[in-house]
Amino acid sequence: MTGLLGTAFIVTAFLSGWPSIIAVVLNYVKRGERDVQQSHLESHFRWQIRTFWFAVMWVAIAILLGLTVIGLPLAWLVAVFAGLWVLYRIARGWLALLGERPVGV
């Protein structure tokens, strides 16, 4: 259930940033639980944590590029790419979670 909750928070990050921060904190807390370790859920928590940090990195790059007039078109491309990449990661994670399979393996 917490895997679904974490993924739901990441999905809503397109509307505001704080749900993704809550989701990554939940992922760090829950991934060490005994019933999660050595199960398919362990890969889902790792997948969501990696998605969060890579998305932060791509957004930071887009913001830095956007600070210059010359970098604005590239910043827009990076932001669009990052959004599509996050959507892909969410969809792939959901499909694996619904099938009770590990993700990213």
Secondary structure as GFF3:
##gff-version 3
##sequence-region A 1 105
A	DSSP	alpha_helix	2	11	.	.	.	ID=ss1
A	DSSP	three_ten_helix	12	14	.	.	.	ID=ss2
A	DSSP	alpha_helix	18	30	.	.	.	ID=ss3
A	DSSP	alpha_helix	40	66	.	.	.	ID=ss4
A	DSSP	alpha_helix	72	98	.	.	.	ID=ss5
###
